[in-house]
Amino acid sequence: MNQHRPLNIWMQYVNDELPPEERERCEAHLDGCDACLELYMECIGQMADGLPVLPDTDAFAAAVMQRWTEEQPPAPGADDNPANQPAERKRRIPWTQSPFFHYAVAAAITLLLMSTGVFHSLTGNLEPGRMSYSASDQAEAYVPFSEMLLEKTIGLLDSIQPKHERGGIR
């Protein structure tokens, strides 16, 4: 193992006054030598005595916050007299974002769809005033709603699709 380093070498190491090769040798020696590690810690302790004392953190934080509040620009539209302003202002939401407006739009769309017969065509062509089928009607003409919806969708797609794609001339 390497030879122990004297106290003056460890002081130079702590003060970063050693050349890079010697620093590497000291670091390698520190890994395996407890006696030199104690000398190194003693050097750090001596160096710490010469460092300035830390300031009071509470006083420092108060000074920083005071300076920060002084440098902040006033809020737009703020009066010079804060006593005239309420503690908490209610912010008005635009009428287009109010729930009442959304309910009114939904109701209007529903009425429009009902008046144009969209819902009537989805459920099939029931006779007005006839809300239920008799047992014989159900046995003869029972078609599930999903099949009716599928047929209507296929019919709509066929009407949109050009004739040449459906096997026609055009």
Salt bridges, closest charged atoms under 4 A:
ASP16 OD1 - ARG23 NH1 3.30
GLU22 OE2 - ARG5 NE 3.41
GLU22 OE1 - ARG25 NH2 2.92
GLU71 OE2 - ARG67 NE 3.04
GLU127 OE2 - ARG130 NH1 3.77
ASP137 OD2 - ARG130 NH2 2.17
